[in-house]
Amino acid sequence: MKTAEVGTLNNTTPIPGLALVAEGGGQRGAFTAGVLDYWQVAKFNPFEILVGTSAGAQNVASYISNQTGYAYSLINDLTRNIQFFNPWRVFSNNNVMDLDWYFEQTQKSRYLFDYVQADINAVNRKVRFAAANLTKLTTELIDPVEDGWQNALKHSSAIPYLYKSKDLVDGGVTAPIPVHEAYQLGAHNILVIRTSDETKEVIPKPVKQLKPLLCRENHCPQFIKLLDKHETTYRQAEQFIQTPPIGVKVMAIRPTKPLKTKVLGSSQQEIIHDYKHGLELGKAFIEQHSTNLVTH
């Protein structure tokens, strides 16, 4: 495929078949926020297809709405607030992770999401957020322009058991790295922003050791089924990235040093550290592709 000269192409003009995929990861999304914030400042968004899961979906939303620093603010300010995440609520009927409160903040002046600009910038692009059907354990790609940005983001971020949802839950269950989904939308050049190490243990060893005791005659508790599905789809996505289909090119931006953040429970210093690392790699990518807009 021919490369396109930056000098003859507006870097905000969607290139057919070029996709951005943003992995989830909770507060580890601070790294992705750094990458995309630098790209916003550089006015770099040539993607026709943008697919995100959970925190990745929230980063894509911030990116497409041109709100530099927005995703970082939500991660640093809101996800560290005890109103959002309180493990003691596991002993009550309330949500351990209060997404209702979280998204109420995005309707207030300080954290107001620019729905109008997001809709405008989504024209001629395919923006999708991955959510998992809790019953079928299949992926549903939600169009935020049609279904509403807040509704789509809430479904994509609803971690099972931490937030009670009867239909759609966190897309990380069935599409933790939604590269297959981008491909199905027509992508043949895919850029993935990673927040995890491909060598990580998807299911904790203690859970794996307990699995034979918890599962009887092929019947397992629901949380085991969700973890198994997550592990399977995670490994499938890794395989897709390593050996994509013929005619498809995949490039990944991943941390060059260990991230300090966790999914939840990270300190402000850890979030800032990973955000700055994202800024560094976002800048490095732009500098590397300043002459030619290379699709792989």
N, C-alpha and C positions, 0 to 999 in steps of 0.2 A: 504494500500500500504506500502511495506517495505521501511524503510529509508535507505539511502546509506551512508556508513561510509566515512567521508572525507579522512581518511587515505588510503582508497583503491580507491579513485576516484579523478581524476584531476578536480578541480573546474572550469575549462574552457571547460570541455567536455560536450556537450549538452545532457541533460536528456530528453528522449522522453516524450512529453506531458507537459513539464514544460514551462510555459509562463511568460514573463514579459510584463506588460501593463503600459504605461506611459500616464497619463492624460495630456491634454493641459493646457493652462493658461497664455500664454504670458510670461511676466517677472516673474511670479510666478514659472516658470520653473526653477528658480535659486535653489529652494529647491530640485527638482529632480536632478539637476546637481550635487549638493552636495552629495546626496545619491550615485549616480552612479560613481562619481569621487573616493569616498572612496572604492567602490567595484573594480574599476580599479586598484587602488594601491594594494588592497588585492588579485588581480588576481582572482576575483570571477565573473564568467559568465557561469553558468550551463544551461542557457536557450536555448531551442530548438526553441521557438517561441518568437519573440519580435515585439510588435505592439505599435505604438505611434501615437498620434494625435497632429498636430500643433507643439507647443513647446515641447511636449512629443516626437514627431518624431525626432526633432532636438537633443534632449537628447539621444535618442536611437542611432542616427547616431554617435554622439560623443563617446558613449559607445562601439559600435561595431567596431569603427576605432581605439580604444585604445588611444585616444587623451585626456589624463587627463587634465582637465581645459579648454578644448576647448569650450564646450557649455556655461560655465560660462563667458568666454571671449566675446563670441558673445552677450550674454545677457547684460553684463555690459558695453561693449564698443560700440557695434553697435546699439542695440535697444534704447540706450539713445541719440544717435546721431540725431540731427535735420534733417540730410539728410535722415534718415530712417523714422522717424515719425514727421510730421509737420501738425497739425490740421488746419492751415491756408490754406493749399492746397485744402481744401474742396470747396473753392471759385474759384478754377481753374480747368483745365482739367487734372491736374496731380494727381497721386495716393497719398492719405494721408499717406499711409504706402508704402514706396518704396522698395518692395521686390527685384526688379531688381538690384538696387544699393546694397542691403544687400547681395545678393548671388554673386555679382561681387567681393565682398571683400573676399569671401571664395575661390577665385581663385588666390589671391595674397599671397605673402610669409608670411605675419604676421598672416593671418587667413586662411591659406591654409588647405583645407580638404583633408585627406589622403584617396582618393578613392581606391587606390590599396589595402591598408591594410583592408579597410572596406569590399571590395569584398572577400578578403582571409578569413576574420573572419566570413563572412556570409555563407561560405560553410557548408553544413549540418545543416543549420538553416533556419527558415522561418522569414525573416525580412519584415514587411509590414508597410506602412504609410497610415493612413486613410484620404481620401478626400471625399467631398460631391459633387454629381452630382447636379448642380444648377437647372436643368430642372426637373429631376425626384425626387429630394430630397432623393436619395438613397446613400448608402456608397460604395465607390470603394476603394479596398485595392491595393495600388501600390507597386510593387516589385522594390525597388531602384536599385537592381543589374541589372534587365532587362531594366528598364525605365530610369535609370540614377539617381544618388543620388540628384543632384541639382534640377532636374525636379520634382522628387517625393516630396522633401521637400517644394518646392515652392507651389505646388498644395495643400499640406496638411496645409499650413500656410496662404493661401490667404483669409484673413478675408473679407467677403462681404462688399462692399461699401467703404472699406478702400483701397482695392487693386482690380482693375478692371480685372475680369476674366469671360470669357463667358461660360466656361464649368465646370471645377472643382474648388471648393473653399475649404476653411478651413474645415477639417474633424470634427471640433467641432460642426458643424451644425447637423450632423447625427450620429456621433460617438464620443461624447466628452470624454467618458471613454470606449475605445474599447474592453470591456471584451467579448461581444457577438462575436466579430470578432475573438478574440483569440480562443474562444471555437470552432468556425466554422473551424478554421485551425487545430483543433485536440488537443487543450489544455484540460487537465483534472486537472491540478494543476496550479493555476494562482496567481501570485504576482502582485498586483496593487500599483503603486506609485501615491498617490493622491496629488492634489494641491488645492482642494476646500473642503469646509465643506458641508456635506450631507444635512444640514438644510438651506443652502443658498437659497435666492430667485433667481430662474433661470431667470425669466423675471421681470424687475423692476416694482414696483407697479404702477407708473405713466403710464407706457405703457399698463398695464392690464386695468387700468381705462379708457384709451382712446380707447381700442380695440372695444367696442360696437359702438363707434362713427365712427371708421375708416372702420369697416366691414359692408357691406350691402348685404343681400341675399346670404350669404355664400361666398361672394367675399371679400377677404382681400388684402391689399397691400403686395407686395412680402416680405418686411422686417418683417411683422407680421407672415407670413407663416414660414419664417426661424426661428424666435424666438420660435414659437409654436413647430416646429420640434425639435429644440434644447432642449426645456423643456421636451418634451415627451421622447426623447432618453436618456436624462440625468436621468430621473426618472426610466426608464427601466433598465439602467445600474446599478443604485443604488439597484434596486430590485434584479438584478442578483447577485450582490455582497452579499447582505443580505441573499438571499435564492437561491443559485445556483442549477442547475439541479442535479439530482441524479448521483452520481459518480464523481462530480466535486467539488474540494476544492478551495476556494478563500481566500487569505490573503491580507490585505491592509497595506501599510506603509503610514501613514498620519502624518502631523505636530502635535506635542504634545502641541504646543502653536501657537497662531494666527500668520500667515504670515504677514509681513509688506508690501510686494510688492503688486502691482496692476497688471492688465493685461498690461497696458502701463502707462508711466509717473512716474515710481518709481525712487527714488534717489539711488545713489551708496551705501549709507549706508544701505538702506532697502534691496537692492540686496545682499550685503555682509552678512547681518543678516540672511536672509533666506538660503543662501548658506551654512553658517556655521551650521545652524540647520540641514540641509540635511546631512552634513558630520557627525554630531553627531549621527543621526539616522541610517545612513549607517554603521557606526562603531558598533552601538548597535546591529544591525541585524547580522553582522558578528560574534560578540562575542557570541551572543545567539546561533548561529548555528555553532560554532567552532568545536564541537564534532561530531555532526551528521548533514548531509545535509538534513534538513527536508523539505519535499515538501508542507507541510501545517503548 
